[in-house]
Amino acid sequence: MSGSESDAWVAWSAIAEPLDPAAAALLAVLGPVEALAWLRECVSRPQAALAGLIERVGPDVEPRSLARIVRSASTWGRRLDRADPAMHRHRCAAVGGYVLTPADDGWPEAVHALGAAAPMALYVRGGPLRSVLEGSIALVGSRAATAYGSHMAAEIAAGVVADDRTVVSGGAFGIDAAAHRSAIAAGGRTVAIMAGGVDRWYPAGTASLRDDVLRNGCVVSEVPPGSAPHRSRFLSRNRLIACASATVVVEAAYRSGALSTAHHAMEIARPVGAVPGPVTSAASAGAHRLIRELGAVLVTSAADVLELVKPLDAVPQPVDPDTTGPIAFASREQRAAYDAIPRGGSALDQISTEGSLELGDTRRALAGLVAAGKVSYEGGIYRRIL
């Protein structure tokens, strides 16, 4: 194995689980290269390695953390055989991906906010992660989303990408899938952060999203390719989603993984929004809890969400809805785009021309129509449903 700092970080991503406090303490005082060398010595000469560690870091590490490092060393040692950075880089490259570590130039600034809880490496499939994450918005919520929740996620996602921002979510059923799909339909970028390896999209039921996400953004994980999506890894990956510039909980139960993401965002001083729902709906109980108990900002539109990350005078004001005619539309642009779709369907640029709309306005309008169930989108063609 290479002794480079980048390779050492990759090795540690295979040795220690995400959010391992003992590993974080050891790496903070020794750095990844020396910590790896100490672990190898610990496997072959445990007493000498322990004495050397106490002598070197004793004053800098509290006794409880030192004891935790000692207890964890045997577990880490059993994983040394899988800590070959060349192997993990090769496996990532084999699925069209690349690896980033804190020692690399492309490491995203957004994750620095996590401090000692920052990932040891990021495995990425898709485009350049750093630029895609900048200014992004996380949209999260229940897997068992209602039609209302999916509609709101899609509406907000379309507005977010219209502002040239990336939608970040977790690739799951429900709110996650609605947010990813709407961002893609609107011609925007989206990032899916996995609990398992980037070669193991989970859940399999949303695997049809994977290729679209890869064409329009990134699939990211902090564990090496081949890693299984254990429950604990779902909880730890939520802090990565929370590194977006703001987090919005669209719909969530009273106890929910989405609330975990919101808590992580609050801990690193990221703004948090929540979409209100019917007071009788258990699916909105978590969002209401965030607003009532934890000070989340009540948001009802993409414009509200953008206020969380932009100066108020830079936020586009909502357009009055067009409710004339037998079908109600959220805006005059939606009406024009809908009317421009011929019986057999049409592509984005043709609808833009026929409807006398700017291309960006057409994307936003069509994304809203798709989310509202008035228009379908498949293979680059939009068709009327209603």
N, C-alpha and C positions, 0 to 999 in steps of 0.2 A: 504494500500500500504506500502511496505517496505521503510524504511528510508535510505537504502544503497545508496551509490553513483551510483552504476551501475543501480539500479532500477530507480533512479531519472533521469538519462540520458535517459533511455527508455521512461519514462513518458514525458520528454520534446520533444522527437522525435515525439510524438503524439500531443503535444500541439502547437508547433511552426512549421511553414513551413521551409523547408531547405532555408538557406541563409537569414533568418530573422535577419536584423541588430539589432533590438531592443533586441531580445532574446540573440544574441551574446554578446551585451553589458552587459546585466543583468547577464548572466552566467559567464562572465569574472570577474566580481567584487564580486559576491556572491557564485559562484559555483552552481552546479545543485541541491543539497539538500536544501540549504538555499533559493535559488531562488524559488523552489517549495513551500516551507513553506511560503514565502512572498506572492506568488500568491494566496494561499489559504486564507491568511489573507486579501488580497486585495478584495476577493470576499465577505467576511463577514463584514469587517471593512475597507472600502476603504480609508477613510480620515486618519485613524491611520496608515494604511500600507504605504500610500504615505508619510506622515510625517516622519515615521521611515526610509523609503528608502532614502529620501532627506538628513536626518541627517547622515545616515551611508555612503552613496556612493557619496554624493554631490561633494566632492573635487576630486573624482576619475573618475567622468563621466561628460563629457561636457554637457552644458544645452540642446543642441539639442538632444543628445542621451537620456537624462533623460526624456525630453518631449515625445520622441518616445516610450519609455518604458511605460510611463503613458497611452498614447493613445492605446497601444497594449494590455494593461492588460485586458481590457474588452473582447477582442477577445480571448485571451488565457483562460480567466476564463470560457468562454462558452465551451471550449474543455476539461475542467478538468474531465468531466464524462467519457471521452474516454482515460484518462491517467493512466490506470491500467496496470502496467508493467507485472503483472502475466498473465493477459489476452493476451497481445501481445506475451509474451514468449510462452504461450500455443498454440496460433494460429500458430506461427512460427514452433514450434515442431510438430504440427499436419501435416505439409507438409514436414516433414523431415529436418527442418532447425534449426538454432540456432541464438542467438543474441550476438553481440559484442558491447561494449561501451569503451570509453577512460579509464574507470576504470578496464578493463579486460586485462589479460595477453596476450590474442591472438589478441589484437587490432593491425592492420597493421601499421607499421612504415611509409609506403608511404603516408598516409593521414595527417601526422603531418605537411607536407609542406604547407597545406592549412591554417594553423594558426587559426584565429578566424572563418574562413569559413569551418572548419572541420565539418563533420557530427556529430550529437549527438549520433547516434547509427547506426549500420549496421546489417541488417537482411540477413542471409546467408543460402543458400541451396547448399549442395555439400561438398567439402573437406575443409581443413584448409586454410582460406583466406590469412593469413599472409605470409605463405611460397609460396603460389601460385602467389601472387602479386609481390614478390621480383624479380626485374630484368625484369618485364613484358614490353611488347610493345603494345601500343594502335594503332589499325588500324581502321580508321573511314572514312566515306565518304557518298556519295549521296545514298538515297534510290532508286532513279531512275538511277541505275548504267548502264553503257554501258557494252558490252561484254569485251571490253578492260579493263575497270576498275575492273570488277569482276575477270578477268584473273590475273591482277597485284596484287590484294588483295590476291588471292589464292596463287600465287607464293611467295609473301613476307611472308605470314602466314606460309607456309610450311618451309621456311628457318628459320623463327624465332623459331618455335618449334623444329627444328632440332638442334638448339643451346641450347636446354633445357630451353627455355624461354616460358612464357605464353603469349597468344594473348588476349588482352582485347578489347571489343567492346560493342555495345549497343543492340544487338539482333534484329536489324531492317532488312528490306528488303535491297537488293543491296549490298553495300560494306561490311556492318556488317555481313550479312549472309554468304557471300563468305569467309570472314576471319574466322569466327567460323567453317564453314564446312571444310575448308582446314586444319585448325589446328587439327580438330578431325580425318580427313582422314589420316593425317600424324602421328597419334598416340600421339599427343601432348595435352597440357592443354589449356583451354580457359575459360575466365570469361565474363559473360554477365551482365552488370549493367543496372538495370531497372529503369524507371521513376515512376512506380507504385509499389505495393507490390510484394514480391517474389512469392505470390500465384496467381498473375495475369500477366502472360507472355504477353507482348505486343510488336509488333502486333500479333494478333491471326494467321495471315497468315504464320508466321514463327514458330508456336508452335511446329512443328515437330523437331525443333532444341533443344527444352528444355531438353528432356531426355538425349540426347547425350551430351549436355553441362554439365548436372549434373553428368554424369558418368566420364567426363573428366575435371572437374574444378568446377566452382561455378556460381550460380545466386545470385546477390547482389542487395539490395536496402537500402536506408536510411530512408524510410518511412515504417510504420508498415504494416503487411499483411492486405489485404482488401483495401488498399489505391488505388485510381484511378490514372492513368497516365495523370495528367493535363499537359497542355502545359508548364506552369511555372516549373513543375518538370522535364520536359525534359531538359530545359535550365540549371537548377541547377545540375542535375546529370552529366552533361558534365564535371564539374570540378572533379568528382570522376574518370571518365575515364582518365582524364588528369594527374592523380596521377601515372600513369605508368611511367617507367623509361624514355620512349620517346613516342612521339605521331607522327603518320604518317597519313597525309591526302592523301588518294589514289585518290579520285575523288570527286569533290564538285563544286556546282554552286557558282557564285560570292558572293551570300549571302546564308549562309548555317549553319546548326547546327554544322557541322563538323568544321567550322571555329571558332565557339564558343569554342569548345574543344581545338583547337590549341591556342587560346588566353589564356585560362586558363592555359595551359601547359607553355606558355611563362611567365605568371605572377608568376609561382612558379619555374622558372628557369629550366624547363625540356626542353631537346632538341626537336625540331619539324622538321619533314621532310615532303616533299610534292612530289608526283609523277607527273611528267609533262605529258601532253597529247597533242593531236592535237590543234593547236592554233585556229582552227575553231570550236572546240567543247565547247559548253556552259557548259558541264559536267566537264570540266577541268579548267574553268575560276577561280574558287576559289583556286585551287592548285597553279595556276600561280600567282594569287594575293599574296598568302602567300610568294612565292619565291621572287617576285619583290618588294613588299612593306614592308614585315615584316621580311625578313631575314631567312625564312625557308630554310633548306638544300635540294637541289634537290637530290632525291633518285630514282634509277631505278631498284633496286634489294634488296634482303634480305641482301646481303653483305654490301650494302650502309647503310641500316638501322642499322645493327649491329655496323657500325662505329660510330653511334651516341652515343652508350653506352659502347663501348669497345675500348681499345687501338688498334691502327691501326695494330700493329704487331700480335694481337691476332685474327684478322678477317680472316676467310678462304677466299682464293682468288677464284674467279669464274673459273669454268672449261670451256675450249673452247667448243662451241656447236658442236654437230655431225649433220651435214647437209647432210650426204651422204644418198643415197637411196631415194625412192619416198616420204617418210615421214620424215620431219625435226624434230630432237629432240634437246632439250636444253643442253643435256650432254650425255656422253657415258653411264652413269649409267641409264639414261632414256631409251636409246636404248636397253641395256641389260635387263632391267626389262620388257619392252614391249615385247621383243622377248621371254621372259620366261613365258609369260601368255599363257596357252593352249586355244584351241577353246572354251571350256566350262567354262573358268574362273578359278581362283585359289586364295588361301589365301596368306597373306603377307609372312609367313615363307616359304611356298612352292616356291613362286617366288624368294625369297632370295636365297634359296638353288639351284634352277634350274639356276638362273642367275649368280651364284658365286659372290654374292654381300653381303657386310655387311648388317645387319638388318637395321641400321640407314640410310645407303645409299639407301636401297630399299624403305624405308618409304618416304624419300625426293623425290626420282625419281617418285614413284607412285603418290604422292601428286601433283607433277608438271604435270604428265600425265592426272590426273583427271581434274586439272584446265585448261589444254589446250584442253580438250574435246576429247582426244585420248583414254581414258580409263574411264569406269564407276565403281562406288563403291557402293555396296548395300549388307547388311547382312554379311559383312566381306569378300566378294568375289569381286575381281577385274576382269573386262572383257574388252576385246578390243572393241572399237567402230569403229575405222578406220581400 
